[in-house]
Amino acid sequence: MGLTGGIGAGKSTVAAICADAGAVVVTADELARQVVAPGSDALEAIVSLFGPEVLSTTGELDRAALARIVFSDDVARAALEDVMHPAIQAAAGRAFAAAPPGSVVVYDIPLLTELRAEKDYDAVLVVETPLPLRLRRLAGRGMSAQDALARIEAQASDEERRAIADVVLVNDASVEQLATNLRPHFEQWADAARLPRDTGRGAN
């Protein structure tokens, strides 16, 4: 299952609910950290593109330094994505293959809509939260309203996410209510996961 939503919408909360229900949860952000470990091909490619200044004194990727280079440079960002996306996709494939048979595998991937990858999943679950609540959550993480809005505007819109969604969960109440709303969909996915694979995408 592809799980996506904008920053501050609550993807991590939904992923945790799925994990508690027995799903194998794979997180794109965690894979992104793994694939640039010291000695990795991806890190070597990034250093070749942007120079040794993107490395910390311990030889690890300095994410802040890299972000300063690519944040406002579309060409640099595209070059970085050309390195990162295939590496993350390969790592995700290995994680999916390692899941026990009959598992519900949930892939938490913020850029699912932007990558137009919805056909890679049996169903797409979109978490959606009203903008004022997202801003309050991000402020609680220490992010200014200006920075939060800039990040939100750089991502796909709610309308674009809805267009690819099989399920839209509105996360504007308690975690308990969110879990209650998710439960019937998750139960259907769990039932489908135990069946022979033949129909591809579409369970909702």
WOVENRA-V257161 format. One record per residue. N is the residue number from 1. RES is the residue in one letter. PHI is phi in degrees with one decimal (* if undefined). OMEGA is omega in whole degrees, 0 to 359 (none if undefined). Layout:
n=N res=RES phi=PHI omega=OMEGA
n=N res=RES phi=PHI omega=OMEGA
//
This chain:
n=1 res=M phi=* omega=175
n=2 res=G phi=-90.2 omega=180
n=3 res=L phi=-113.1 omega=182
n=4 res=T phi=-146.9 omega=181
n=5 res=G phi=164.1 omega=182
n=6 res=G phi=-75.0 omega=178
n=7 res=I phi=-59.6 omega=181
n=8 res=G phi=84.0 omega=182
n=9 res=A phi=-79.3 omega=179
n=10 res=G phi=113.8 omega=179
n=11 res=K phi=-59.2 omega=182
n=12 res=S phi=-63.6 omega=178
n=13 res=T phi=-64.7 omega=179
n=14 res=V phi=-65.9 omega=177
n=15 res=A phi=-59.9 omega=179
n=16 res=A phi=-65.6 omega=177
n=17 res=I phi=-62.3 omega=179
n=18 res=C phi=-62.6 omega=179
n=19 res=A phi=-62.4 omega=178
n=20 res=D phi=-63.1 omega=180
n=21 res=A phi=-83.5 omega=176
n=22 res=G phi=109.2 omega=180
n=23 res=A phi=-73.6 omega=167
n=24 res=V phi=-88.6 omega=183
n=25 res=V phi=-103.5 omega=176
n=26 res=V phi=-115.6 omega=187
n=27 res=T phi=-117.3 omega=182
n=28 res=A phi=-60.9 omega=181
n=29 res=D phi=-63.8 omega=178
n=30 res=E phi=-67.8 omega=177
n=31 res=L phi=-62.3 omega=180
n=32 res=A phi=-62.4 omega=176
n=33 res=R phi=-74.4 omega=183
n=34 res=Q phi=-65.6 omega=188
n=35 res=V phi=-73.5 omega=178
n=36 res=V phi=-110.3 omega=176
n=37 res=A phi=-61.9 omega=178
n=38 res=P phi=-51.8 omega=181
n=39 res=G phi=91.0 omega=181
n=40 res=S phi=-77.9 omega=177
n=41 res=D phi=-62.5 omega=182
n=42 res=A phi=-64.5 omega=180
n=43 res=L phi=-65.6 omega=178
n=44 res=E phi=-60.9 omega=179
n=45 res=A phi=-65.1 omega=179
n=46 res=I phi=-64.9 omega=179
n=47 res=V phi=-64.6 omega=177
n=48 res=S phi=-62.8 omega=181
n=49 res=L phi=-76.0 omega=193
n=50 res=F phi=-116.1 omega=176
n=51 res=G phi=92.6 omega=184
n=52 res=P phi=-67.2 omega=179
n=53 res=E phi=-68.0 omega=177
n=54 res=V phi=-89.5 omega=177
n=55 res=L phi=-104.5 omega=174
n=56 res=S phi=-79.5 omega=180
n=57 res=T phi=-65.9 omega=179
n=58 res=T phi=-97.3 omega=177
n=59 res=G phi=86.7 omega=177
n=60 res=E phi=-93.8 omega=179
n=61 res=L phi=-67.0 omega=175
n=62 res=D phi=-89.3 omega=186
n=63 res=R phi=-63.2 omega=180
n=64 res=A phi=-65.3 omega=179
n=65 res=A phi=-65.1 omega=179
n=66 res=L phi=-64.8 omega=180
n=67 res=A phi=-61.0 omega=179
n=68 res=R phi=-62.9 omega=181
n=69 res=I phi=-76.7 omega=191
n=70 res=V phi=-96.4 omega=189
n=71 res=F phi=-58.0 omega=184
n=72 res=S phi=-109.7 omega=182
n=73 res=D phi=-122.7 omega=184
n=74 res=D phi=-62.8 omega=181
n=75 res=V phi=-67.4 omega=179
n=76 res=A phi=-64.8 omega=180
n=77 res=R phi=-64.6 omega=178
n=78 res=A phi=-63.4 omega=179
n=79 res=A phi=-64.9 omega=177
n=80 res=L phi=-63.9 omega=180
n=81 res=E phi=-62.8 omega=178
n=82 res=D phi=-64.1 omega=175
n=83 res=V phi=-84.9 omega=190
n=84 res=M phi=-74.0 omega=187
n=85 res=H phi=-60.8 omega=178
n=86 res=P phi=-63.8 omega=180
n=87 res=A phi=-66.1 omega=179
n=88 res=I phi=-67.4 omega=180
n=89 res=Q phi=-61.7 omega=179
n=90 res=A phi=-65.5 omega=179
n=91 res=A phi=-65.4 omega=178
n=92 res=A phi=-63.8 omega=178
n=93 res=G phi=-59.2 omega=178
n=94 res=R phi=-66.3 omega=179
n=95 res=A phi=-65.8 omega=179
n=96 res=F phi=-62.9 omega=183
n=97 res=A phi=-65.1 omega=182
n=98 res=A phi=-81.7 omega=181
n=99 res=A phi=-68.3 omega=179
n=100 res=P phi=-60.3 omega=177
n=101 res=P phi=-56.2 omega=180
n=102 res=G phi=83.4 omega=180
n=103 res=S phi=-80.4 omega=163
n=104 res=V phi=-88.1 omega=179
n=105 res=V phi=-105.0 omega=181
n=106 res=V phi=-111.5 omega=180
n=107 res=Y phi=-105.8 omega=179
n=108 res=D phi=-81.7 omega=186
n=109 res=I phi=-134.0 omega=184
n=110 res=P phi=-58.3 omega=187
n=111 res=L phi=-99.3 omega=181
n=112 res=L phi=-55.9 omega=182
n=113 res=T phi=-66.4 omega=182
n=114 res=E phi=-63.1 omega=180
n=115 res=L phi=-83.2 omega=182
n=116 res=R phi=53.8 omega=187
n=117 res=A phi=-104.4 omega=186
n=118 res=E phi=-61.8 omega=182
n=119 res=K phi=-73.7 omega=178
n=120 res=D phi=-80.4 omega=188
n=121 res=Y phi=-125.3 omega=177
n=122 res=D phi=-70.7 omega=175
n=123 res=A phi=-157.1 omega=178
n=124 res=V phi=-115.7 omega=179
n=125 res=L phi=-108.2 omega=180
n=126 res=V phi=-107.9 omega=174
n=127 res=V phi=-99.3 omega=185
n=128 res=E phi=-131.1 omega=181
n=129 res=T phi=-138.7 omega=178
n=130 res=P phi=-55.1 omega=185
n=131 res=L phi=-54.8 omega=181
n=132 res=P phi=-57.6 omega=179
n=133 res=L phi=-70.7 omega=176
n=134 res=R phi=-60.7 omega=180
n=135 res=L phi=-63.8 omega=178
n=136 res=R phi=-65.0 omega=178
n=137 res=R phi=-62.4 omega=182
n=138 res=L phi=-69.1 omega=175
n=139 res=A phi=-62.5 omega=177
n=140 res=G phi=-65.4 omega=176
n=141 res=R phi=-90.4 omega=179
n=142 res=G phi=90.4 omega=181
n=143 res=M phi=-94.8 omega=179
n=144 res=S phi=-69.3 omega=179
n=145 res=A phi=-61.1 omega=180
n=146 res=Q phi=-64.3 omega=179
n=147 res=D phi=-65.0 omega=180
n=148 res=A phi=-62.7 omega=180
n=149 res=L phi=-63.9 omega=179
n=150 res=A phi=-62.3 omega=179
n=151 res=R phi=-69.2 omega=179
n=152 res=I phi=-62.1 omega=182
n=153 res=E phi=-69.1 omega=178
n=154 res=A phi=-79.6 omega=181
n=155 res=Q phi=-96.1 omega=175
n=156 res=A phi=-60.3 omega=179
n=157 res=S phi=-82.9 omega=175
n=158 res=D phi=-58.0 omega=181
n=159 res=E phi=-62.8 omega=180
n=160 res=E phi=-66.5 omega=178
n=161 res=R phi=-68.8 omega=179
n=162 res=R phi=-58.8 omega=184
n=163 res=A phi=-64.3 omega=181
n=164 res=I phi=-108.7 omega=187
n=165 res=A phi=-81.5 omega=165
n=166 res=D phi=-90.5 omega=178
n=167 res=V phi=-136.4 omega=172
n=168 res=V phi=-114.8 omega=176
n=169 res=L phi=-104.7 omega=177
n=170 res=V phi=-90.8 omega=186
n=171 res=N phi=-104.8 omega=182
n=172 res=D phi=-129.7 omega=180
n=173 res=A phi=-133.5 omega=183
n=174 res=S phi=-83.0 omega=175
n=175 res=V phi=-62.0 omega=179
n=176 res=E phi=-62.1 omega=178
n=177 res=Q phi=-67.1 omega=178
n=178 res=L phi=-60.5 omega=179
n=179 res=A phi=-63.3 omega=178
n=180 res=T phi=-62.5 omega=180
n=181 res=N phi=-67.9 omega=181
n=182 res=L phi=-78.1 omega=192
n=183 res=R phi=-52.3 omega=183
n=184 res=P phi=-63.7 omega=178
n=185 res=H phi=-68.8 omega=181
n=186 res=F phi=-63.7 omega=179
n=187 res=E phi=-62.1 omega=178
n=188 res=Q phi=-66.4 omega=178
n=189 res=W phi=-64.8 omega=180
n=190 res=A phi=-62.7 omega=177
n=191 res=D phi=-62.2 omega=181
n=192 res=A phi=-66.0 omega=182
n=193 res=A phi=-64.5 omega=181
n=194 res=R phi=-86.2 omega=181
n=195 res=L phi=-94.3 omega=174
n=196 res=P phi=-58.3 omega=182
n=197 res=R phi=-81.8 omega=179
n=198 res=D phi=-149.1 omega=189
n=199 res=T phi=-104.4 omega=179
n=200 res=G phi=73.0 omega=190
n=201 res=R phi=-70.5 omega=171
n=202 res=G phi=139.0 omega=179
n=203 res=A phi=-64.9 omega=179
n=204 res=N phi=-143.7 omega=none
//
